[in-house]
């Protein structure tokens, strides 16, 4: 289950992608399997990286991958990469955990090439606010969420570095009620309602029936558990600063539509 929409990343063969705060590798593994790109999965947790390696191994042992995957441990505030190293940076469900999230945004800006795409996802305000109201333990656990982002706040913080916003969407509406139930019965995961809803989500993930896909798409604008924002880093040219997604007329049209809506 991924949150970022690969279609909005405008991936091209041979590009380098950084999945910053990759966790157990859901985006990094997916993109390395589906696209001819070089993906770097990077996370502070050694345990999560080991899990990502274990999950990726069967695919790469059988050569099912289209691209390449490298995984490593490190600090998002001090990335071991040179400036302008990546064509795409993903930072999914990470910034809500970090005190100095603006410092992370600065590092992302440093390693992303001009013309590159940056995708950031965080928990959406309303579903997350309900979780906080239902359970203090949900957000007070070590390594948990330390803030609830408002979309306008996060978008403004990212645009301060010069990025150009071009798309947004919400995702995982069917997961919001599960987390509300988890918070309501915090510490009692064996609760029948919680376990029943979890079984439903596993079934939905594995079978992907048309009805639930339609239902989630219908509910996402209101109940989407995550909000995803997409930006392009401007390119400086002789005529000034341009913000263009490389090699995609369709993406240029998307930028134009967002300009009109702004």
FIKOLZA-1660 file (N, C-alpha, C; in steps of 0.1 Angstrom, whole numbers, plus 5000, padded with zeros to 4 digits):
% residues 262
   i   px   py   pz ch aa at
   1 5008 4988 5000  A  X  N
   1 5000 5000 5000  A  X CA
   1 5009 5012 5000  A  X  C
   2 5008 5020 4989  A  X  N
   2 5016 5033 4989  A  X CA
   2 5007 5045 4989  A  X  C
   3 5012 5056 4993  A  X  N
   3 5005 5068 4995  A  X CA
   3 5007 5078 4983  A  X  C
   4 5020 5079 4979  A  X  N
   4 5024 5087 4968  A  X CA
   4 5019 5081 4955  A  X  C
   5 5014 5089 4946  A  X  N
   5 5009 5085 4932  A  X CA
   5 5021 5085 4923  A  X  C
   6 5026 5073 4919  A  X  N
   6 5038 5073 4910  A  X CA
   6 5036 5081 4897  A  X  C
   7 5023 5082 4892  A  X  N
   7 5021 5089 4880  A  X CA
   7 5024 5104 4880  A  X  C
   8 5024 5109 4893  A  X  N
   8 5027 5123 4894  A  X CA
   8 5041 5126 4896  A  X  C
   9 5049 5116 4897  A  X  N
   9 5064 5118 4899  A  X CA
   9 5071 5120 4886  A  X  C
  10 5065 5117 4875  A  X  N
  10 5070 5118 4861  A  X CA
  10 5084 5111 4860  A  X  C
  11 5084 5099 4865  A  X  N
  11 5097 5091 4864  A  X CA
  11 5101 5088 4850  A  X  C
  12 5114 5090 4848  A  X  N
  12 5121 5086 4835  A  X CA
  12 5132 5076 4838  A  X  C
  13 5134 5067 4828  A  X  N
  13 5144 5057 4829  A  X CA
  13 5158 5063 4833  A  X  C
  14 5164 5057 4843  A  X  N
  14 5178 5061 4847  A  X CA
  14 5178 5072 4858  A  X  C
  15 5166 5077 4862  A  X  N
  15 5166 5087 4872  A  X CA
  15 5169 5081 4886  A  X  C
  16 5173 5090 4895  A  X  N
  16 5177 5086 4909  A  X CA
  16 5166 5092 4918  A  X  C
  17 5160 5083 4926  A  X  N
  17 5149 5086 4935  A  X CA
  17 5154 5084 4950  A  X  C
  18 5151 5093 4958  A  X  N
  18 5154 5092 4973  A  X CA
  18 5140 5090 4980  A  X  C
  19 5139 5079 4987  A  X  N
  19 5127 5077 4996  A  X CA
  19 5132 5080 5010  A  X  C
  20 5130 5092 5014  A  X  N
  20 5136 5097 5027  A  X CA
  20 5126 5093 5039  A  X  C
  21 5131 5086 5048  A  X  N
  21 5123 5080 5059  A  X CA
  21 5115 5069 5053  A  X  C
  22 5121 5060 5046  A  X  N
  22 5115 5049 5038  A  X CA
  22 5108 5039 5047  A  X  C
  23 5111 5038 5060  A  X  N
  23 5105 5029 5069  A  X CA
  23 5108 5014 5064  A  X  C
  24 5098 5006 5063  A  X  N
  24 5100 4992 5059  A  X CA
  24 5099 4991 5044  A  X  C
  25 5100 5002 5036  A  X  N
  25 5103 5001 5022  A  X CA
  25 5091 5001 5012  A  X  C
  26 5079 5005 5017  A  X  N
  26 5068 5003 5008  A  X CA
  26 5069 5011 4995  A  X  C
  27 5073 5024 4995  A  X  N
  27 5075 5031 4983  A  X CA
  27 5088 5027 4976  A  X  C
  28 5099 5026 4983  A  X  N
  28 5111 5023 4977  A  X CA
  28 5111 5010 4969  A  X  C
  29 5105 4999 4975  A  X  N
  29 5104 4986 4968  A  X CA
  29 5095 4987 4957  A  X  C
  30 5083 4994 4958  A  X  N
  30 5073 4995 4947  A  X CA
  30 5080 5002 4935  A  X  C
  31 5086 5013 4937  A  X  N
  31 5092 5020 4926  A  X CA
  31 5103 5013 4919  A  X  C
  32 5111 5006 4927  A  X  N
  32 5122 4998 4921  A  X CA
  32 5117 4986 4913  A  X  C
  33 5106 4981 4916  A  X  N
  33 5100 4970 4909  A  X CA
  33 5093 4975 4896  A  X  C
  34 5087 4987 4897  A  X  N
  34 5078 4991 4886  A  X CA
  34 5085 5000 4875  A  X  C
  35 5096 5007 4879  A  X  N
  35 5102 5017 4870  A  X CA
  35 5117 5015 4869  A  X  C
  36 5123 5018 4858  A  X  N
  36 5137 5017 4855  A  X CA
  36 5145 5029 4861  A  X  C
  37 5144 5029 4874  A  X  N
  37 5151 5040 4882  A  X CA
  37 5159 5034 4893  A  X  C
  38 5168 5042 4898  A  X  N
  38 5177 5038 4909  A  X CA
  38 5171 5045 4922  A  X  C
  39 5166 5036 4931  A  X  N
  39 5160 5041 4943  A  X CA
  39 5169 5039 4955  A  X  C
  40 5170 5050 4963  A  X  N
  40 5177 5050 4975  A  X CA
  40 5167 5051 4987  A  X  C
  41 5165 5040 4995  A  X  N
  41 5157 5041 5006  A  X CA
  41 5165 5044 5019  A  X  C
  42 5161 5054 5026  A  X  N
  42 5170 5059 5037  A  X CA
  42 5161 5061 5049  A  X  C
  43 5166 5056 5061  A  X  N
  43 5158 5057 5073  A  X CA
  43 5167 5057 5085  A  X  C
  44 5162 5064 5096  A  X  N
  44 5169 5064 5108  A  X CA
  44 5169 5051 5116  A  X  C
  45 5159 5043 5113  A  X  N
  45 5157 5030 5121  A  X CA
  45 5165 5018 5114  A  X  C
  46 5174 5013 5121  A  X  N
  46 5181 5001 5115  A  X CA
  46 5172 4989 5114  A  X  C
  47 5162 4988 5123  A  X  N
  47 5153 4977 5123  A  X CA
  47 5144 4978 5110  A  X  C
  48 5139 4990 5108  A  X  N
  48 5131 4992 5096  A  X CA
  48 5138 4989 5083  A  X  C
  49 5151 4993 5082  A  X  N
  49 5159 4990 5070  A  X CA
  49 5161 4975 5069  A  X  C
  50 5164 4968 5080  A  X  N
  50 5165 4953 5079  A  X CA
  50 5152 4947 5074  A  X  C
  51 5141 4952 5079  A  X  N
  51 5128 4946 5074  A  X CA
  51 5126 4949 5059  A  X  C
  52 5130 4961 5055  A  X  N
  52 5129 4965 5041  A  X CA
  52 5137 4956 5032  A  X  C
  53 5149 4952 5037  A  X  N
  53 5158 4944 5030  A  X CA
  53 5152 4930 5028  A  X  C
  54 5146 4925 5039  A  X  N
  54 5140 4912 5039  A  X CA
  54 5128 4911 5029  A  X  C
  55 5120 4922 5029  A  X  N
  55 5109 4922 5020  A  X CA
  55 5113 4924 5006  A  X  C
  56 5124 4931 5003  A  X  N
  56 5128 4933 4989  A  X CA
  56 5135 4921 4984  A  X  C
  57 5141 4913 4992  A  X  N
  57 5150 4902 4987  A  X CA
  57 5143 4892 4978  A  X  C
  58 5131 4887 4980  A  X  N
  58 5125 4878 4971  A  X CA
  58 5123 4883 4957  A  X  C
  59 5120 4896 4956  A  X  N
  59 5118 4902 4943  A  X CA
  59 5131 4903 4935  A  X  C
  60 5142 4907 4942  A  X  N
  60 5154 4909 4935  A  X CA
  60 5162 4896 4933  A  X  C
  61 5159 4886 4941  A  X  N
  61 5165 4873 4939  A  X CA
  61 5159 4867 4926  A  X  C
  62 5146 4870 4923  A  X  N
  62 5140 4865 4911  A  X CA
  62 5141 4874 4899  A  X  C
  63 5148 4885 4901  A  X  N
  63 5150 4895 4890  A  X CA
  63 5136 4900 4885  A  X  C
  64 5127 4902 4893  A  X  N
  64 5114 4908 4889  A  X CA
  64 5114 4923 4888  A  X  C
  65 5125 4929 4893  A  X  N
  65 5126 4944 4894  A  X CA
  65 5129 4950 4881  A  X  C
  66 5124 4962 4878  A  X  N
  66 5127 4969 4867  A  X CA
  66 5139 4978 4869  A  X  C
  67 5140 4983 4882  A  X  N
  67 5151 4992 4885  A  X CA
  67 5161 4986 4896  A  X  C
  68 5167 4995 4903  A  X  N
  68 5177 4991 4913  A  X CA
  68 5173 4997 4927  A  X  C
  69 5176 4990 4938  A  X  N
  69 5173 4995 4951  A  X CA
  69 5185 4994 4960  A  X  C
  70 5188 5005 4967  A  X  N
  70 5198 5006 4977  A  X CA
  70 5192 5011 4990  A  X  C
  71 5195 5005 5001  A  X  N
  71 5189 5009 5014  A  X CA
  71 5200 5013 5024  A  X  C
  72 5198 5023 5032  A  X  N
  72 5208 5027 5042  A  X CA
  72 5202 5034 5054  A  X  C
  73 5210 5035 5064  A  X  N
  73 5206 5041 5077  A  X CA
  73 5212 5055 5078  A  X  C
  74 5205 5065 5083  A  X  N
  74 5211 5078 5085  A  X CA
  74 5200 5088 5089  A  X  C
  75 5205 5100 5091  A  X  N
  75 5197 5111 5097  A  X CA
  75 5193 5120 5086  A  X  C
  76 5180 5123 5085  A  X  N
  76 5174 5132 5075  A  X CA
  76 5179 5146 5076  A  X  C
  77 5184 5150 5087  A  X  N
  77 5189 5164 5089  A  X CA
  77 5204 5165 5084  A  X  C
  78 5210 5154 5081  A  X  N
  78 5224 5154 5076  A  X CA
  78 5226 5143 5066  A  X  C
  79 5221 5145 5054  A  X  N
  79 5221 5134 5044  A  X CA
  79 5235 5132 5038  A  X  C
  80 5239 5120 5036  A  X  N
  80 5253 5118 5031  A  X CA
  80 5253 5118 5015  A  X  C
  81 5246 5128 5010  A  X  N
  81 5246 5129 4995  A  X CA
  81 5250 5143 4991  A  X  C
  82 5256 5144 4980  A  X  N
  82 5260 5157 4975  A  X CA
  82 5248 5165 4970  A  X  C
  83 5250 5178 4968  A  X  N
  83 5240 5186 4963  A  X CA
  83 5235 5182 4949  A  X  C
  84 5222 5183 4946  A  X  N
  84 5217 5180 4933  A  X CA
  84 5219 5166 4929  A  X  C
  85 5217 5156 4938  A  X  N
  85 5219 5142 4936  A  X CA
  85 5207 5135 4930  A  X  C
  86 5195 5140 4933  A  X  N
  86 5183 5132 4930  A  X CA
  86 5173 5139 4921  A  X  C
  87 5167 5131 4912  A  X  N
  87 5156 5137 4903  A  X CA
  87 5143 5138 4910  A  X  C
  88 5141 5129 4920  A  X  N
  88 5128 5128 4927  A  X CA
  88 5131 5125 4942  A  X  C
  89 5124 5132 4951  A  X  N
  89 5125 5129 4965  A  X CA
  89 5111 5127 4970  A  X  C
  90 5109 5116 4978  A  X  N
  90 5097 5112 4985  A  X CA
  90 5100 5113 4999  A  X  C
  91 5091 5120 5007  A  X  N
  91 5091 5120 5021  A  X CA
  91 5077 5117 5026  A  X  C
  92 5074 5105 5029  A  X  N
  92 5061 5100 5032  A  X CA
  92 5059 5096 5046  A  X  C
  93 5049 5103 5053  A  X  N
  93 5046 5101 5067  A  X CA
  93 5058 5101 5076  A  X  C
  94 5066 5112 5074  A  X  N
  94 5079 5114 5082  A  X CA
  94 5079 5127 5090  A  X  C
  95 5075 5138 5083  A  X  N
  95 5077 5151 5089  A  X CA
  95 5069 5153 5102  A  X  C
  96 5058 5146 5104  A  X  N
  96 5051 5147 5116  A  X CA
  96 5058 5141 5128  A  X  C
  97 5069 5134 5126  A  X  N
  97 5077 5128 5137  A  X CA
  97 5088 5136 5141  A  X  C
  98 5092 5147 5133  A  X  N
  98 5105 5153 5135  A  X CA
  98 5103 5167 5140  A  X  C
  99 5110 5171 5151  A  X  N
  99 5110 5184 5157  A  X CA
  99 5114 5195 5147  A  X  C
 100 5126 5193 5141  A  X  N
 100 5131 5203 5131  A  X CA
 100 5127 5199 5117  A  X  C
 101 5114 5199 5114  A  X  N
 101 5110 5194 5101  A  X CA
 101 5115 5204 5090  A  X  C
 102 5116 5216 5093  A  X  N
 102 5121 5226 5083  A  X CA
 102 5135 5224 5080  A  X  C
 103 5143 5218 5089  A  X  N
 103 5157 5214 5086  A  X CA
 103 5157 5203 5076  A  X  C
 104 5147 5194 5077  A  X  N
 104 5146 5183 5068  A  X CA
 104 5143 5188 5054  A  X  C
 105 5134 5198 5053  A  X  N
 105 5130 5204 5041  A  X CA
 105 5142 5210 5034  A  X  C
 106 5151 5217 5042  A  X  N
 106 5163 5223 5037  A  X CA
 106 5172 5213 5031  A  X  C
 107 5174 5201 5038  A  X  N
 107 5182 5191 5032  A  X CA
 107 5177 5185 5019  A  X  C
 108 5163 5183 5019  A  X  N
 108 5157 5178 5007  A  X CA
 108 5160 5188 4995  A  X  C
 109 5159 5201 4998  A  X  N
 109 5161 5211 4988  A  X CA
 109 5175 5210 4983  A  X  C
 110 5185 5207 4992  A  X  N
 110 5199 5206 4988  A  X CA
 110 5202 5195 4979  A  X  C
 111 5196 5183 4982  A  X  N
 111 5199 5171 4974  A  X CA
 111 5191 5170 4961  A  X  C
 112 5180 5177 4960  A  X  N
 112 5171 5176 4948  A  X CA
 112 5176 5185 4937  A  X  C
 113 5177 5179 4925  A  X  N
 113 5181 5186 4913  A  X CA
 113 5171 5197 4909  A  X  C
 114 5176 5208 4903  A  X  N
 114 5166 5218 4897  A  X CA
 114 5158 5211 4887  A  X  C
 115 5145 5213 4887  A  X  N
 115 5136 5206 4878  A  X CA
 115 5131 5193 4884  A  X  C
 116 5136 5189 4896  A  X  N
 116 5132 5177 4902  A  X CA
 116 5118 5178 4909  A  X  C
 117 5113 5166 4912  A  X  N
 117 5099 5166 4919  A  X CA
 117 5101 5162 4933  A  X  C
 118 5094 5168 4942  A  X  N
 118 5093 5165 4956  A  X CA
 118 5079 5162 4960  A  X  C
 119 5077 5150 4966  A  X  N
 119 5064 5146 4971  A  X CA
 119 5064 5144 4986  A  X  C
 120 5056 5151 4993  A  X  N
 120 5055 5150 5007  A  X CA
 120 5041 5145 5011  A  X  C
 121 5040 5136 5021  A  X  N
 121 5028 5132 5026  A  X CA
 121 5028 5132 5041  A  X  C
 122 5017 5136 5047  A  X  N
 122 5016 5136 5062  A  X CA
 122 5002 5132 5065  A  X  C
 123 4999 5129 5078  A  X  N
 123 4985 5126 5082  A  X CA
 123 4976 5138 5079  A  X  C
 124 4965 5136 5073  A  X  N
 124 4955 5147 5071  A  X CA
 124 4950 5152 5085  A  X  C
 125 4946 5165 5085  A  X  N
 125 4943 5171 5098  A  X CA
 125 4931 5165 5105  A  X  C
 126 4920 5164 5098  A  X  N
 126 4908 5159 5105  A  X CA
 126 4909 5145 5111  A  X  C
 127 4912 5135 5103  A  X  N
 127 4914 5122 5108  A  X CA
 127 4924 5121 5120  A  X  C
 128 4935 5128 5118  A  X  N
 128 4946 5128 5128  A  X CA
 128 4941 5135 5141  A  X  C
 129 4933 5146 5140  A  X  N
 129 4928 5153 5151  A  X CA
 129 4919 5144 5160  A  X  C
 130 4911 5136 5153  A  X  N
 130 4902 5126 5160  A  X CA
 130 4911 5116 5168  A  X  C
 131 4921 5111 5161  A  X  N
 131 4930 5101 5168  A  X CA
 131 4936 5108 5181  A  X  C
 132 4940 5120 5180  A  X  N
 132 4946 5127 5192  A  X CA
 132 4935 5128 5203  A  X  C
 133 4923 5131 5199  A  X  N
 133 4912 5133 5209  A  X CA
 133 4909 5120 5216  A  X  C
 134 4909 5109 5208  A  X  N
 134 4906 5096 5214  A  X CA
 134 4916 5090 5223  A  X  C
 135 4929 5093 5220  A  X  N
 135 4940 5086 5228  A  X CA
 135 4952 5095 5229  A  X  C
 136 4956 5098 5241  A  X  N
 136 4969 5105 5243  A  X CA
 136 4981 5096 5240  A  X  C
 137 4979 5083 5243  A  X  N
 137 4990 5073 5241  A  X CA
 137 4994 5072 5226  A  X  C
 138 4984 5075 5217  A  X  N
 138 4986 5074 5203  A  X CA
 138 4997 5083 5198  A  X  C
 139 4998 5095 5204  A  X  N
 139 5008 5104 5199  A  X CA
 139 5019 5107 5209  A  X  C
 140 5018 5101 5221  A  X  N
 140 5028 5103 5231  A  X CA
 140 5038 5092 5232  A  X  C
 141 5035 5081 5224  A  X  N
 141 5045 5070 5223  A  X CA
 141 5058 5075 5218  A  X  C
 142 5069 5069 5222  A  X  N
 142 5082 5073 5217  A  X CA
 142 5083 5071 5202  A  X  C
 143 5088 5081 5196  A  X  N
 143 5089 5081 5181  A  X CA
 143 5076 5084 5174  A  X  C
 144 5065 5088 5182  A  X  N
 144 5052 5090 5176  A  X CA
 144 5051 5104 5169  A  X  C
 145 5038 5107 5166  A  X  N
 145 5036 5120 5160  A  X CA
 145 5037 5131 5170  A  X  C
 146 5044 5142 5167  A  X  N
 146 5045 5153 5176  A  X CA
 146 5038 5165 5172  A  X  C
 147 5031 5165 5160  A  X  N
 147 5023 5176 5156  A  X CA
 147 5012 5171 5146  A  X  C
 148 5002 5180 5144  A  X  N
 148 4992 5177 5134  A  X CA
 148 4994 5189 5124  A  X  C
 149 4997 5185 5112  A  X  N
 149 4998 5195 5101  A  X CA
 149 4985 5200 5096  A  X  C
 150 4984 5213 5093  A  X  N
 150 4973 5218 5084  A  X CA
 150 4980 5219 5070  A  X  C
 151 4972 5215 5060  A  X  N
 151 4977 5214 5047  A  X CA
 151 4983 5228 5042  A  X  C
 152 4976 5239 5045  A  X  N
 152 4981 5252 5041  A  X CA
 152 4995 5255 5047  A  X  C
 153 4996 5251 5060  A  X  N
 153 5009 5254 5067  A  X CA
 153 5020 5246 5061  A  X  C
 154 5019 5233 5058  A  X  N
 154 5029 5226 5052  A  X CA
 154 5033 5230 5038  A  X  C
 155 5022 5233 5031  A  X  N
 155 5025 5238 5017  A  X CA
 155 5033 5251 5017  A  X  C
 156 5029 5260 5026  A  X  N
 156 5036 5273 5027  A  X CA
 156 5051 5271 5031  A  X  C
 157 5053 5262 5041  A  X  N
 157 5067 5260 5045  A  X CA
 157 5075 5254 5034  A  X  C
 158 5070 5246 5026  A  X  N
 158 5077 5240 5014  A  X CA
 158 5079 5250 5004  A  X  C
 159 5069 5258 5001  A  X  N
 159 5070 5268 4990  A  X CA
 159 5080 5280 4994  A  X  C
 160 5083 5281 5007  A  X  N
 160 5092 5291 5011  A  X CA
 160 5106 5289 5006  A  X  C
 161 5109 5276 5003  A  X  N
 161 5122 5273 4998  A  X CA
 161 5123 5275 4982  A  X  C
 162 5112 5279 4977  A  X  N
 162 5111 5282 4962  A  X CA
 162 5104 5272 4954  A  X  C
 163 5099 5261 4960  A  X  N
 163 5092 5251 4952  A  X CA
 163 5080 5256 4946  A  X  C
 164 5076 5250 4935  A  X  N
 164 5063 5253 4929  A  X CA
 164 5053 5241 4931  A  X  C
 165 5042 5244 4938  A  X  N
 165 5032 5234 4940  A  X CA
 165 5025 5230 4927  A  X  C
 166 5022 5217 4925  A  X  N
 166 5014 5214 4912  A  X CA
 166 5003 5204 4914  A  X  C
 167 5003 5197 4925  A  X  N
 167 4992 5187 4927  A  X CA
 167 4990 5183 4941  A  X  C
 168 4978 5178 4944  A  X  N
 168 4975 5173 4958  A  X CA
 168 4965 5162 4957  A  X  C
 169 4964 5153 4967  A  X  N
 169 4953 5144 4968  A  X CA
 169 4953 5138 4982  A  X  C
 170 4942 5132 4986  A  X  N
 170 4942 5125 4999  A  X CA
 170 4941 5110 4996  A  X  C
 171 4945 5102 5006  A  X  N
 171 4945 5087 5004  A  X CA
 171 4942 5080 5016  A  X  C
 172 4938 5067 5015  A  X  N
 172 4935 5058 5025  A  X CA
 172 4924 5061 5035  A  X  C
 173 4912 5065 5029  A  X  N
 173 4901 5069 5037  A  X CA
 173 4896 5057 5045  A  X  C
 174 4897 5045 5039  A  X  N
 174 4892 5033 5046  A  X CA
 174 4900 5030 5059  A  X  C
 175 4912 5035 5059  A  X  N
 175 4921 5033 5071  A  X CA
 175 4918 5042 5082  A  X  C
 176 4912 5053 5080  A  X  N
 176 4909 5063 5091  A  X CA
 176 4900 5057 5102  A  X  C
 177 4889 5050 5099  A  X  N
 177 4881 5044 5109  A  X CA
 177 4889 5033 5117  A  X  C
 178 4898 5026 5111  A  X  N
 178 4906 5016 5118  A  X CA
 178 4915 5023 5128  A  X  C
 179 4921 5034 5125  A  X  N
 179 4929 5041 5135  A  X CA
 179 4921 5048 5146  A  X  C
 180 4909 5052 5143  A  X  N
 180 4900 5057 5153  A  X CA
 180 4896 5046 5163  A  X  C
 181 4894 5034 5158  A  X  N
 181 4891 5022 5166  A  X CA
 181 4903 5018 5175  A  X  C
 182 4915 5019 5168  A  X  N
 182 4927 5016 5175  A  X CA
 182 4929 5025 5187  A  X  C
 183 4926 5038 5185  A  X  N
 183 4928 5048 5195  A  X CA
 183 4917 5046 5206  A  X  C
 184 4905 5043 5202  A  X  N
 184 4894 5042 5212  A  X CA
 184 4897 5030 5221  A  X  C
 185 4903 5019 5215  A  X  N
 185 4906 5007 5223  A  X CA
 185 4921 5005 5225  A  X  C
 186 4928 5016 5227  A  X  N
 186 4943 5016 5227  A  X CA
 186 4948 5006 5237  A  X  C
 187 4957 4998 5233  A  X  N
 187 4963 4988 5242  A  X CA
 187 4955 4975 5242  A  X  C
 188 4943 4975 5235  A  X  N
 188 4935 4963 5234  A  X CA
 188 4933 4959 5220  A  X  C
 189 4944 4955 5213  A  X  N
 189 4943 4952 5199  A  X CA
 189 4935 4939 5196  A  X  C
 190 4933 4931 5207  A  X  N
 190 4925 4919 5205  A  X CA
 190 4910 4922 5205  A  X  C
 191 4906 4934 5207  A  X  N
 191 4892 4938 5207  A  X CA
 191 4886 4933 5194  A  X  C
 192 4874 4927 5194  A  X  N
 192 4867 4921 5183  A  X CA
 192 4865 4931 5171  A  X  C
 193 4861 4943 5175  A  X  N
 193 4858 4953 5164  A  X CA
 193 4871 4957 5157  A  X  C
 194 4882 4959 5165  A  X  N
 194 4895 4962 5159  A  X CA
 194 4900 4951 5150  A  X  C
 195 4900 4939 5155  A  X  N
 195 4905 4927 5147  A  X CA
 195 4896 4925 5134  A  X  C
 196 4883 4927 5136  A  X  N
 196 4875 4925 5124  A  X CA
 196 4877 4935 5113  A  X  C
 197 4879 4948 5118  A  X  N
 197 4882 4958 5108  A  X CA
 197 4896 4956 5101  A  X  C
 198 4905 4951 5109  A  X  N
 198 4919 4948 5104  A  X CA
 198 4918 4937 5093  A  X  C
 199 4910 4927 5096  A  X  N
 199 4908 4916 5086  A  X CA
 199 4902 4922 5073  A  X  C
 200 4892 4931 5074  A  X  N
 200 4886 4938 5063  A  X CA
 200 4897 4945 5055  A  X  C
 201 4906 4953 5061  A  X  N
 201 4916 4960 5054  A  X CA
 201 4926 4951 5047  A  X  C
 202 4929 4940 5053  A  X  N
 202 4938 4930 5047  A  X CA
 202 4932 4924 5034  A  X  C
 203 4919 4921 5036  A  X  N
 203 4911 4916 5024  A  X CA
 203 4911 4926 5013  A  X  C
 204 4908 4938 5017  A  X  N
 204 4907 4949 5007  A  X CA
 204 4921 4951 5000  A  X  C
 205 4932 4950 5007  A  X  N
 205 4945 4952 5002  A  X CA
 205 4949 4941 4992  A  X  C
 206 4945 4928 4996  A  X  N
 206 4949 4917 4988  A  X CA
 206 4940 4915 4975  A  X  C
 207 4927 4917 4977  A  X  N
 207 4917 4915 4966  A  X CA
 207 4914 4927 4958  A  X  C
 208 4915 4939 4964  A  X  N
 208 4912 4951 4957  A  X CA
 208 4899 4951 4949  A  X  C
 209 4888 4948 4956  A  X  N
 209 4875 4947 4949  A  X CA
 209 4871 4961 4944  A  X  C
 210 4864 4961 4933  A  X  N
 210 4860 4974 4926  A  X CA
 210 4851 4982 4936  A  X  C
 211 4843 4976 4944  A  X  N
 211 4834 4984 4952  A  X CA
 211 4842 4992 4963  A  X  C
 212 4852 4986 4969  A  X  N
 212 4859 4993 4979  A  X CA
 212 4868 5003 4973  A  X  C
 213 4873 5001 4961  A  X  N
 213 4882 5011 4954  A  X CA
 213 4873 5023 4951  A  X  C
 214 4861 5021 4947  A  X  N
 214 4852 5032 4944  A  X CA
 214 4848 5039 4957  A  X  C
 215 4845 5031 4967  A  X  N
 215 4841 5037 4980  A  X CA
 215 4853 5046 4986  A  X  C
 216 4865 5041 4985  A  X  N
 216 4876 5049 4991  A  X CA
 216 4878 5061 4982  A  X  C
 217 4877 5060 4969  A  X  N
 217 4879 5072 4961  A  X CA
 217 4869 5083 4964  A  X  C
 218 4856 5078 4967  A  X  N
 218 4845 5087 4970  A  X CA
 218 4848 5094 4984  A  X  C
 219 4853 5086 4994  A  X  N
 219 4855 5091 5007  A  X CA
 219 4868 5099 5009  A  X  C
 220 4878 5097 5001  A  X  N
 220 4891 5103 5002  A  X CA
 220 4891 5118 5004  A  X  C
 221 4884 5126 4997  A  X  N
 221 4884 5140 4998  A  X CA
 221 4881 5145 5012  A  X  C
 222 4873 5137 5020  A  X  N
 222 4869 5141 5033  A  X CA
 222 4876 5133 5044  A  X  C
 223 4877 5120 5042  A  X  N
 223 4882 5111 5053  A  X CA
 223 4896 5106 5050  A  X  C
 224 4902 5110 5039  A  X  N
 224 4915 5104 5036  A  X CA
 224 4925 5106 5048  A  X  C
 225 4931 5095 5052  A  X  N
 225 4940 5095 5063  A  X CA
 225 4953 5103 5061  A  X  C
 226 4957 5104 5048  A  X  N
 226 4969 5111 5044  A  X CA
 226 4966 5121 5034  A  X  C
 227 4974 5132 5034  A  X  N
 227 4974 5142 5024  A  X CA
 227 4987 5142 5017  A  X  C
 228 4987 5142 5004  A  X  N
 228 4999 5142 4996  A  X CA
 228 5000 5154 4988  A  X  C
 229 5012 5161 4988  A  X  N
 229 5015 5173 4981  A  X CA
 229 5027 5172 4972  A  X  C
 230 5026 5177 4960  A  X  N
 230 5036 5175 4950  A  X CA
 230 5042 5189 4946  A  X  C
 231 5055 5190 4944  A  X  N
 231 5061 5202 4941  A  X CA
 231 5072 5199 4931  A  X  C
 232 5076 5210 4923  A  X  N
 232 5087 5209 4914  A  X CA
 232 5097 5220 4919  A  X  C
 233 5110 5217 4918  A  X  N
 233 5121 5226 4922  A  X CA
 233 5124 5235 4909  A  X  C
 234 5123 5248 4910  A  X  N
 234 5125 5256 4898  A  X CA
 234 5139 5255 4892  A  X  C
 235 5139 5257 4879  A  X  N
 235 5151 5257 4871  A  X CA
 235 5154 5271 4867  A  X  C
 236 5167 5276 4870  A  X  N
 236 5171 5289 4866  A  X CA
 236 5175 5289 4851  A  X  C
 237 5170 5298 4844  A  X  N
 237 5174 5299 4830  A  X CA
 237 5178 5313 4827  A  X  C
 238 5182 5316 4815  A  X  N
 238 5186 5330 4811  A  X CA
 238 5174 5339 4812  A  X  C
 239 5162 5334 4809  A  X  N
 239 5151 5342 4810  A  X CA
 239 5144 5344 4824  A  X  C
 240 5150 5337 4833  A  X  N
 240 5145 5338 4847  A  X CA
 240 5143 5324 4853  A  X  C
 241 5135 5323 4864  A  X  N
 241 5133 5311 4870  A  X CA
 241 5120 5304 4865  A  X  C
 242 5122 5292 4861  A  X  N
 242 5111 5284 4855  A  X CA
 242 5108 5272 4864  A  X  C
 243 5095 5268 4865  A  X  N
 243 5091 5257 4873  A  X CA
 243 5084 5247 4863  A  X  C
 244 5091 5238 4858  A  X  N
 244 5085 5229 4848  A  X CA
 244 5089 5214 4851  A  X  C
 245 5079 5206 4850  A  X  N
 245 5082 5191 4851  A  X CA
 245 5088 5187 4838  A  X  C
 246 5099 5180 4839  A  X  N
 246 5107 5177 4826  A  X CA
 246 5100 5167 4818  A  X  C
 247 5099 5170 4805  A  X  N
 247 5095 5160 4795  A  X CA
 247 5081 5156 4795  A  X  C
 248 5072 5164 4800  A  X  N
 248 5058 5160 4801  A  X CA
 248 5048 5172 4798  A  X  C
 249 5042 5172 4786  A  X  N
 249 5033 5182 4783  A  X CA
 249 5021 5181 4792  A  X  C
 250 5017 5169 4796  A  X  N
 250 5006 5167 4804  A  X CA
 250 5008 5173 4818  A  X  C
 251 5021 5172 4823  A  X  N
 251 5024 5178 4836  A  X CA
 251 5024 5194 4835  A  X  C
 252 5029 5199 4823  A  X  N
 252 5028 5213 4821  A  X CA
 252 5014 5218 4822  A  X  C
 253 5004 5211 4816  A  X  N
 253 4990 5214 4817  A  X CA
 253 4985 5214 4831  A  X  C
 254 4990 5205 4839  A  X  N
 254 4986 5204 4853  A  X CA
 254 4991 5216 4861  A  X  C
 255 5003 5220 4858  A  X  N
 255 5008 5232 4864  A  X CA
 255 4999 5244 4861  A  X  C
 256 4996 5245 4848  A  X  N
 256 4987 5257 4843  A  X CA
 256 4974 5257 4850  A  X  C
 257 4968 5245 4852  A  X  N
 257 4955 5244 4859  A  X CA
 257 4956 5248 4873  A  X  C
 258 4966 5245 4880  A  X  N
 258 4968 5248 4894  A  X CA
 258 4971 5263 4895  A  X  C
 259 4978 5269 4885  A  X  N
 259 4979 5284 4885  A  X CA
 259 4966 5291 4885  A  X  C
 260 4957 5286 4876  A  X  N
 260 4944 5292 4874  A  X CA
 260 4936 5291 4887  A  X  C
 261 4937 5279 4894  A  X  N
 261 4929 5277 4906  A  X CA
 261 4934 5285 4918  A  X  C
 262 4947 5289 4918  A  X  N
 262 4953 5295 4929  A  X CA
 262 4948 5310 4931  A  X  C
% end
